Amino acid sequence: MPNLLKRRRPALLTLLGAAVATGAAAYAYSRRQHAPLETVPHVDLHKYMGLWYEVARLPIRYEKGCQHVTAQYKLRPDGKVSVRNTCHKDGLNGPAEVANGTARVVDTATNAKLKVSFFWPFEGDYWVLDLDHSDYRYALVGTPSRENLWLLSRTPHMERNLRDMLVGKARDLGFAVDKLIYTPQPIGGKP
């Protein structure tokens, strides 16, 4: 019997080494680093203000069951932005839940990187990744961790080819677009 173990020991060590190497490679793949996330070159905050409709989002705990989601931005005299997010729970006519917060620009060269806070002192990233620079009719917003992503529109519904273009851009940037939730919105903006 000891002879049999001596003969199998190299095979067992090789198998163990292969398992460890495979595990290390899987871990490295899951933790892969993306290229730094680039934002748009400039955001005119005055043009960005107003009402936006959420077209799609990556799943996020505080938006579970949300439909007819909107975000209203208003520039304050101190340069910060008032944020009012509205979600209708479990239906277009469901009860409205409102969250009020404040955003501040952290990259004044572009105005494309902001920090948003709904519960002081906690802040989250809000980076503008794509934008209709002529009319500000759509925006692609995400976080550098690539865990959060929003497709926003000035109207409740976005043309399919434009939506597909933005989803493709998000995919190219490393976001898990296969997990996107397409937000139900009422026809014409009213339930």
Summary of the structure (lengths in Angstrom):
residues: 191
radius of gyration: 22.7
end to end distance: 77.9
largest distance: 84.3
contacts: 506
relative contact order: 0.18
helix: 29%
strand: 35%
